[in-house]
Amino acid sequence: MQSNLVSFIQTLRSHDVRVSPAESLDAVDVAASLGYADRALLRDGLAMTLAKTPEEEAVFHECFDRFFRHELADFSLEDAAAASEEDGADTAAEGAGEPDGSDGEPGGEAADQESALEFAAQGDPTLQALMQSALMQDLINNDRNALTLAMNRAAEAVGLSDIQLFTQRGQFTRRILDAMGEEQIRNAVIELEQSGSPALPLLQQYRDILREQVRDYVEREYLLHAEGRNQQFMEDILARTRLNNIEHVYLQRVQELIRKMAKKLASRHSRRRRPVKRGQLNMPKTLRRGIPNDGVMFHTYWRRVYKDKPQILAVCDVSGSVAQYAKFLLLFLYSLQDVLPKVRSFAFSSHLGEVSDFFDDYPVEKAIEMVNWKFGGATDYGNSLLDFAKLAMDDINNNTTVIILGDARNNHGEPRLDILQSIYQRSRQVIWLNPESRKAWGSGDSEMPRYLTACHFSAECNNLKQLERIVDQLLKSTR
C-alpha cells in the first residue's frame, strides 16, 4: 500500500499539485496513523496533508477517487448466457418449437457448460492444471477482490503507471494478461478447439471476461496517468513554439500556461519575512518621548532607512510584425503584479503613449486588445523614442529598469540613438528583447546593432520558455 501511495503522489504531481519530499513523508505517516480501512477518513487525512489550495484540493479529490477505484465490473456467466440468448431471440423464436432442456432457467446452459468443463478436465492434464490455478478459480468463483489484487500486482510489475500514449493501451493490456497467467487459458482454448469439446464456449467466455476487465482497467489507468503527462507535453511544445506561430485555438491554453509560469516565478521570488535589524538608535526621538516619564526611556525608537522602490518601464512595439509578442510580454508582466515592482507600460508603432491606465481599468486581455487597436501601425522608432523621452525621461533613475520589446526595424527612419543613450545613462538597466533571430539583427532596415550599444542586456525572445527565463533574471535583479 505504501508503494501505491507513492504512485498516487506521482500522479498528483503530474496534475500540477505541488508535493514536496517532506510532504510525501508526512502523507506516509498520516496513512500509517489512520489506516486503510476507512476510505473517507484516509482521503480527508491525505487531503489535509497534500492539498494546499482549494484548486489543489479539487484536483486531489478527483485523482484520489480515480486512482483508488480499482473495482471490477460485476460479471456472472448466467447473465452472459442470458444476454447471448436475447441476442438470438428473434432467430430462436422462428425455429423454436421444442424445449431446450434448460427447464426455463436462464442459468441452465451455463451450469451444463461448467459441468462439461470439469468433466473435460478429468482426462486432460492441461485442463486439470488450469482448473487448479488461482486465476481460473477466481474467475469461476467470481472473486472480484482477488482478481483486482492480481491485476494490480501485474500492472505494477509491467510498469503500467508509465503509460503515456494512446497506442500503448493494447501493449500494456497484453503484458498484464501475460503477467496474470492468461496464456494458460489461451493454450487450453486452443486444445479444446482441436478436440471439439463442449466445454469450449464456457472457457472462451471466461477468457473474454478476463480480457474485457483488463482492457477497462488499462483504459482507466491511461486516463489517469497519461492525462497529466500529455498536458505537460503539450505545454512544453507551446512554451517552445514561436509566439506568432501559435494558432488561435491554443491562445486560451497559452494564457493559462503564462499564468502558471507567473505563479511559479511569484512563488520563487516572493519576499520572505526576515528578522529586521533595528539599526541605529534614534536618540533625540527617544529622549523626547521619555520626558513625560521624567526622562526614563520606556520607549525606544530606531532609525529606519527607506529605499526607493524599483520600477519597470515596459516599452512594446505593437506594429503588425511583433504585436503578438508584445501581447504575451504584457500578459506575463501583469500576471506578476504581486512580486514585480511597479510596472508602467508604453506602446508604440509610429507614435508612443502610456497604456498603464488600460491595465488598471480593464482585464489584461481586454486591455491588450485596446492597446493594439490604438497604437498599431507602421513603425517609427525615432519618433517613438522622442515621445517616450517627453513622457518618462524625468522619472527614470538608478532604480528603473527599462524593457524594450521590438525588432528594431525602423523603415530606414532616424533611429534617435542619442535618446536611448540618455536612458541608458540614467537607468539601472536597459533590456532589449528582440523576437527575431540574432542572425537577422542588422539585416535590411534593422537598427539593432546600433541600439545594442545603449543596452545593458539584449536577448532573442520569441517563445514563452525564453520569456520565462528572462523575467526570472529580471526578478532576481530587482529584489
N, C-alpha and C positions, 0 to 999 in steps of 0.2 A: 504493500500500500504506500510505503514511503517513496518507492520508485514512481508510482502513479502520481503522487503529489508533486514530485519534481517535474514530471512531464506536464502536469497541469500548469505549473508556474511558467514553463517554457511557452505553453500555449497562450497564457496571459500576455507574456512579453511580445509575442508575435501579433497580438491585437492592441499594441500600444499602451499596455498597462505597465507602468514602471515598477519593477520589483527588484530591490537590491539584494545582495547576498545575505545581509543581516536580516532582512525581512523574510527571506526564504527559510532561514534557521528559525525565526520566530514562528513561521507557519508550521514547521515540523513540530515544534514544541506545543503549539495550540492543538494540532491534530492528536498528538500523544496524550494531551490532557483531557480533551473532550471525547476521544474515541471515535469510532466509525459507525457505531450502531445507530445513532440518531442523525439522519442525513441533514435535517433542517438546522440542528444545533451546530454541526460541523460547518455547514455553509455560512451561517451567521458569524461564527468564530473566525473563519478564514477571511471573510469579507472585511471584518474589522481590522485584520492584520495587513491585508494586501491592497485594499482599495482605499485611496486617499482623497478622492473627489467624487461627487455624485456621478459624473460621467464614467469614471473608472468602476464605480460600484455597479452601474447598469451593465457594463461590459463583463464584469466579473460574474454577475448572476447568470447572464446568458451563456458564458463559457462553462460555468460550473454545471448548469443543467445539461448542456450538450456533452460535456466531457464525461460525466459520470452516468450518463444514460446509456448503459450497455445492456438493456433488457432486450431479449429476443422476442420477436412476434410469436404469439401463441399459435401453435400448429397441432393438428391431430390428423391421423390418417383417415379417420371416419369422415371428418369434414372434407378432406381432399377427395375421398371417394364419392361423397355426395355431390361435390362440385363437378366431378367428372361425369356423373350421371345426369346432372342438369344440363351440361353442355351438349350431351347427345340425346336430350329428352325428346326432341322432335322426331329424330330418326327412330328412336325406340318406340314412340307412340304409334308410328305407322306399322311397324312389324311385330310389336309385342302383343301376343295373344295368350302366352302361357307364362306361368310364374317362373322366376329366375332362380328359385331355390334359396332366396335370402330371407324368406318369411316376412318380407316387408320391412326388415330392419336395415337402416342405411349403413350400419357398420358390419353387416354380414359378410360382404365380399372382402373387406379389409381383413376381417378376422380369419377368413379362409386363406387369404394370401399369406398372412403371418404364420399360420399353421403349415402352409406349404413351404415357407422359408425354413422353418425349424425342421421339417421333415427332410428337405433337401440337404440341410447341413449335416444330417446324421451320417451320410456316406461320403461326404466331401470334406477333406481336411482343410481346404482353403476357406470354405464357408464356416466350418467349425471355429477356426481361428478368428474369423471376422465376428461371429456371434459372441465370442468371449471378449472381444476388445471393448475398452471403456467407451470409445466413441459410438460404437453400434448400440451398446446398452443404453447410453444416454439418449440416442435417437429413438429407440424402441420405447423407452420409459417416458419420453418427452420431458427429460430433466433439463429444463432451461438454465438453471443455475450452473450446473456442471458444464453445459455447452458454452455458456458465457465465459466461465473461467478458462476453459480450454482455448476459446477464441482469443481472449485477452493475452494468454501466455504465448500463443502462436504469433499474434500481432507484435508483441514486444520482441520476440525472437527474430522476426524478419524486418524489424525497424519500420513499422507502419507509420510512426509519428513523423518520419522524414518525407512522406509523400508530398509532392509539390505540383505535379502536373496532372491534368485530367486524364491523359492517356495512360497513366500509371495504375489506374484502378484495377484493370484486368490482370496486370502483372502481380500486384500485391494480393489480389484475390486468389490466384493460383498458388502463390507462396504460402499463404495462410492455410489453404486446404491441404497442401503437402505437409506442412508442419503439424497439422491435426491428424494426419493419417488417412486422408481421404483416398489415397492411392490404393489402399487395401479394398475399399468399397468398389473402386473403379475396376480393379482386376477381377473381383467377384462378379460384377455385372457382365464383363466380357465372357467369363466362364459360363454363366447361366444362359447367355445368348447362344453360345455354341451348343449347349446341351438341350436348349428348348425347354427349360424348367418353368413350371407355372409360377414359381416364386419370383421370376424376373421383374414383373411390374412393381411388386412391393419394394424390392431392393432399389429399383430405379427411382421410386418415389422418395425413399429415404435419402438417396444421393441428391436428388433435385432440391429437396427441402434444405439440406445442409448447404448446398451451393447458394441458394437464394438468401439464406441467413448471413452467410459470409459476404456476399455481394452487398447486402444492405448495410452491414457493419462497416465495410470498407468505404461505402459511399458517405456514411455519416462522418467517419474519421477524415475523409478527404475534405468535406465541407468545413470541418472544424480546424484542421491543421493547415490546409493549403490556403484557406481564405486570407489569413493574416499575411502569409508569405507572398501570395500573389499581389496583395495590396502593397506590400513593401517593395516588391519587384517593380510594380507599375510606378510607384512614387520615385524610385531610383531612376527609372527611364525618363520621367518627366523632369526630374531635377537636373539631368544631364542633357536635355534637349534644348536647342536654341529657342529662346522665348518667342521669337517671331514665327517659328515653325509649329508651335502648339496650336492644334485645331480648336475651334470654338467649343466643341463638345466637351473638351477637357478643362475649360477655364475654371469651372467650379471646383474641380478636384485640385487644380493648381493653387487656387486661393486657399483651400483647406491645407494644402501642403505648406504654403507660406506661413500660415498661422501656426502650424505645428513647428516649423523651423524657428519662428519667432518665440514661441513658448519655450523651446529648448534653450535658446540663447538667453532668454529672460531668466530662466532658472539658473543658468550658469553664471550670469553676470549680475544677478540681483545683489543689492547691497546687504551685507550681513551685519548684524549688530555686533559691535565690538566694545570692550571696556573703554570708556572715554577717559583720556588723561586730563587731569584738572589743569595742568599747565601752571601759570604764574598767578600768585595770589593778588587780587585787586585790593591792595591795602587801603587806598582812600575811601572806596565804597564800603569796605568792611568797617572802618572806623566810624564813618558817618552813621551807619545803621546800628552801631553799638552805643551811640550817645544816649538813647532812652534807657539803656541798661547800665549807666554810669561807666561807660567805656568797656564793659565786658563784651567780648566778641562772641556772642552766642551764635551769630550767623556769619559765615564766611562766604566771600564772593570771589570768583576766579575769573581771570581774563579769558575771553574766548576770541579765537582768531577766525574770522569769517572769510571764506574764499568765494570768489565769484564762480558761479556755476558755469560749466562749459555749455556752448550752444552749437547746434549743427545747422548749417545753411545748405539745403539741397537744391541745386540748380539743374533742372532737367530739360533737355531738348525734347519737345513733343512734336517735332515735324514728322512727316509720314514715315521716314526711314527708321526712326528709333522710338516712335511713340509707344510701341508695345513694351519696350524695355523700361521706359520711364514709368509706365503704369505699375509694373511689378516692383520697381525700386521704391516708389512711394508707398505702395501697399505694404512692403516689408518694413519700411521705416516707421510707418504709423501703426503697425502691429506691435511695435516695441516701445510704446509710449511709457510703459511702467519703468523701464530701465534706461532708455535713452535720455540724454539731456534734452533741453528744449529744441524742437525742430521747427525751423521756418522753411517753407517751400516756395520755390520760384519756378516758373515755367516760361519757355520761350520758343520761338521759331524766328520770325522776323523782328519781333519785339518781345520784351520781357516784362513780367508782372508777378507780384507776390500772390500766391494762391493759398496761403495758410488758412485764411478765413473759410475757404471752401471746405476744408477738412474739419473745421470747428463746427460748421453749421449742417453738414451733410454726412451720411455714411461714406466710408472710404471709397467704395466702388462708385457711388454716385458722384462724389467729388472729382474723381479721376476722369470720369466721362465729361464733366463740365469743363475741366481744365483742358482736355484735348480739343473740345469744341471751340473754346475761346481763344486759345493760343496756337492752334495748329496752323501750318502753312509752310512757306519756303523758309530756309534757314539763313540767318544773318548773325553770325557770332559777334562781329564787331559792334553792331548796334545793340545787341542784347547785353553785352558786357558793359556798354555805356549806361544802359537802363539799370543794370544791377548796381553799378557804382553810385548812381543817384539815390537808389532806394536803400542800400545796405552798407555802403563803404564805411560810414561813420560808426556802425555797430560792430565792425569786425575788430577783434583784439586778439591777444595771445591765448585766449581760451576758446577761440572759434575754430571749428572745423568746417571747411567748405568742400562739399561733394558735388562734382560736376559730372553729369551723365550725358554723353553725346559722342557723335562720331567725328566731330571737328571738321566736317565738310562744310566749307563756308561759301560755296558757289563763287570762288575767286574774288570774294569781297575783302575789305580791310579787316584783319584779324584783331586789331587793337590789343596786341600783346602787352603793351605798357600797362593797361588796366589790370590784366591778370597778374603781372609782376607786382603791382601795388598790393593786390590781395595776398599774394604770396608773402610779401614782407610783413604785412600786418597780422596775418592769421597764424594759428598754431600749426595747421597743416592744410594743404590743398590736395584733395584726392580726385583724380580723373578716372572715370570708368568708361571705357570705350567698348561698345558691343562688337566692333569689327575685329577681325583677326589682326594680330600685330604685323603680319606680312603686308597688310593693306594700308598701314599707317604711313602717310606721306605720299601715297599714290593719288594721282588726279588732283582734285581740289582740296585734299586733306591737309589741314594745318597742324596736324598732331605733333610732328617733330618740333615745331616752334613752340607750341604750348607746353611741351614736356619740360622745357627749361624753366617754367614757372610753376612746377608741380612738385610736391614732396613725394608723392606716390602716384603711380598710374598702373592700371591693370586692364587686361582684356576681360570683359564681363558680359557674357551673353546667355548664361543659364543660371538656374537657381542655386546650384551647388557652388559656383564661383561667387555668386552674390552672398550666400550664407558665410563663406569663408572670409570675404572682405568685411562684412558687417561684424563678424566675430572679432576681427582685428581692430575694427573701429571702436567697439565696446571696450576692449582691453585698453586702448589708448586714452579713452575719455573717463575712465574710472578715477 
